[in-house]
Structures are given as C-alpha cells and as structure tokens.
Amino acid sequence: MKATKKLDPEKSTRTPKKEETESRNYGGARAGAGRKPFEPTDSERKQVEALSGYGVPFEQIAALVRDGIHVDTLRNKFLLSC
C-alpha cells in the first residue's frame, strides 16, 4: 500500500498570480498590444441610421461599416432596436 501525502491547505505549491499594476492591455501580453475598443464616428452613425431606415438587414450593415464589424458590436455601439 502506498503512503499518500496529505497537502496542508495553508501551504500551497502554486505561486500566487502577479498583481495587475499596469494599465489595461486590451487582451495582449504587452502594454499597448491587442485591439482597441470600437468607437463609432459621426459619419458611421449617419450611415448606419440611413441604411437601417432603408430596411437593410443588420448583417449587411455590419459588413459595410469599416472593414466589417460583428452584428453584436453593431447593436451595442449604435443602440439599434431589434
């Protein structure tokens, strides 16, 4: 029969995670890495408003904004009612 070693809950073998003292990285490993949050411009807002007024589906509007954005981003940032 093998002897099992009981772990003391006060003595952990894991190293504690480093405290987050730096600014937000937007998902990247280095400072300034990663994609910046999407902020619509006034011309994009006018374009989306006009296209939705013409009855263009959300998926097609999302493909036309910049290089294409996700439909959820379109709904969140432009406050379109579904």
Protein Blocks (a to p, Z undefined) as FASTA:
>chain_A
ZZdddddfklcfbdcddddfbdceehpabehiacddddddfklmmmmmmmmmnopafklm
mmmgonbpafklmmmmnopaZZ
